[in-house]
Amino acid sequence: MEAVILAGGLGTRLASQLNGIPKPMVSVAGRPFLEYVMEGLCRAGCDSLLLSVGHLSSVIQDHFKDSFHGMPIRYVIESKALGTGGAIREALAESTENNVFVLNGDTFLPIDYKAMLAFHLQNGSDVTMAISEQPNVARYGEVVLATNRVAGFREKSGSGPGWINAGTYVLPKTTNWPRYLPEKFSFETDFLMVEADRIKISAFPSFGPFLDIGIPEDLDRAEALLTSYF
């Protein structure tokens, strides 16, 4: 298994807590948050990592060098901001596997990666997306399901319980990117939401906790959650 981790975000909402480091490197219980994400992949049998980095990339490179717990690390460095979609497209071009996991470096989701990959292959999916059930979808927007397929998305205007996009995907290296996409684009807004009617996006449910350190409230609860897993 190979995984791409997007670790190039600016972390604007956490600026006061970052002190000149990239958001995925924020300390949680004495360790960079990104280490927990990578350790979860290591335990699942991941063979190699591609880190998509940009903002303050040298901090991540200097810390991890070329391996983590025996997993080789290669870096795809954004010379300019490409958005989540542009970064994924660029990283997939460097991958060595036919199907690749793609994760956000600022989220944690305990999931059975091998089962998710098997699900992806069994369903012949263009994209497999992990989904997480939440008591209130207002912050994230809601995934509209048709059995185990994503039928569409509702923007962040609703509230109440539902399923959300948990930001973990399986994508083919040869993903067919539409020609209309610019160099910089959002994977979620410009690709998934637009193409949901045309391509097969399978939904793989995750029943563990979902943690997104993009806001201070979640960062505050990260220590208790992550130390219970590692």
N, C-alpha and C positions, 0 to 999 in steps of 0.2 A: 504494500500500500504506500502511496505517496500522498502528501498533503501540502496544500498551499495555505499559508497563513497570511492574512492581510494585516500588516503591522505598520502602516504608513500614515495613520490618522493624526490630525492635529490636536485632538483632545481639548477643544475650545472650552467646553463646559467644566473641565477639571483643571483649568490653567493654574489656579491658585495652589493646587496640591501637587503639581507635576515638577515644578522647580527645574525646568530645563531638560526634562527627559521625555521620551515618547510615551504616550498613554499606556501602551501595553507593558511598559517597564515599571509602572507604578508599584511600589512595594506593598505587598500583602503578607503579613506575618513574617516579615524579613526576607521575602523572596519576590522577584519580579512576577507580576501577574502572568506574563507570557510563559513563564516556566510551568505553571500549572496546566495551561492549555497544551503545551508540548508534552508534558509528562502523561497526560491523559491519552495522547496519541501513541506515545511510546508503549504504554501498558496494553494498548489495543493491537500492537504488532506492526505499527507503522515503520516502514523501511527507510524513508528519506523525507526531508522537509525542504520546501521552497518558501523562503520568507520574502514577501513583497514589502519592501521598505522604501521610505522616502524621507519624510520629516525626521531629522536627527538620526538618520540611519546608522551613523557611526557608533552611537551608544549601544545599539542592538548588536552590531557586528563585533564590537570590542568585547562585549559580554559573552556571547555564545561562540564566537570564532566559527569553526567549521563542523562542529558536531554537538549533539546533546544526548547524553546517555547512550552513546553508540550510534545514534541516528545521524547520518551525514546531513549537513545543512548547506544549501546553495542560496544565494541572494539574487533577487531581481530588483534592481534599484531604479526607482522612478526618477528620471532627470527633471520631470515636471509632473504636477498633479494630474492623474488620469481618472480619478473617481474610482469607485469600487469596480465598475464594469471594465474600464480600461486596464486597471491593475490585474484583474482576473484574466482577461484576454492575453495580456503580455506574459503572465506567469504560466498559463497553460501551454504557450508556445515553447516554453523551456522544460516542460515536464517530460518524464520518460515512461509514464504509464498510460495505458489506454483510457482509464477512468481515474479521476483525481478528486480527493476530498478538498473542499475549499472552506476555510473557517475565518472568522473575524478574530483578530488578536486581542480584542477587548471584551469578548464574551466567553462564558464557560457553560458547557452543556454536557453533562455525563450521558453518554450514549453508546450503544453497541455498534461500533463502526463496521465490524465485519457483517453484522446483520443488515445494516443499512446498505452496504455495497451489494450484498446478495439480493436485497429487495430491488435495488436499482437495475441490476442485470436481469432479474426475473421479469420485471415489468417492461423491459425495453424502453426505458425512459430517456428523454432528452436531458432532463434535469431531475434529480431527486433532492427534495428540500426537507430538512428536519423541521417539524412543527412542535410547538409546546403549548399545552392548555394553560390558560391564565384566568384568574378570577375577574380581571378587568383588562380589556384589550385597548383601552383608550390611549395609552402611551405608544402602542406599537402599530395599531391597525390590525385588521382581522383577515385571516385566510379563509376564503370560501371554498368548501370542499364538496366534491362529488365522489362519494366512496373514498378511494385512496388517491384521488387525483385532485390537483389544485384547479378549481374552476375560475377563480378570480380573486380579487383583493378588495377590501373595503378600507378606505383611508382612515386616518386617525380621528374621525369625527364621532364614531360610536363609542359605546361603553358596555360594560357587563362582561360575562364570561365568554370565552371562545378560544380558538386556536390562532397562534401567531407564528410568523416566520421566525425560526430560531437561529437563522444565520449560519447554518451548517449545510453544505451541499455536496452532492456527487455530480461531477460534470465530465463529459468526455473530453479528452484532449482536443478532439476534432470538432468541438462545438461549432455549429453553423451560425456564426454571428451575422445578423442582417446587415446589408450594405448601408442602410440609412444611419447606422450608429456612427457618431463622431469619434474622434480619438479619445476624448474624455466623456464618460457617461456613467450613470448610476446603474449598477446591475439590477437592483431591485425595481426602481421606477421606470427606467428606460428600456429594460429588457424583459424582466419577468412580468411586470404588469401589462406591458404592451403585447407580449407574445403568448400570454396564457391561453388564448383561444386557438393558437396555431400549433404550438408545440406541446409535448406531453410532459407536464411537471407532476411527478409523483410526490405524495406527501407521506413522510415516514414519521410516525408519532414518537415523541420522547416524553417519558413520564417522570423524569427526574427534574430537579430544580433548574431554572434558567437564570443566569446572572449576566447582566450587561453593566459594565462599570462606566458607561458613558455619562452617568449622572452621579453626583456625590452620595445620594442615598444608597445606591447599590454598592458603591465602593465601601461604604461603612459596614455593610453586612457581609462583605466578601470574606473577611478573615474567618468568621465562625463557619461559614459554608465550606470554604476550601480546605480548612484544616480538618474537617470531618471526613474528607475524601482522601487526603494525602498525609 
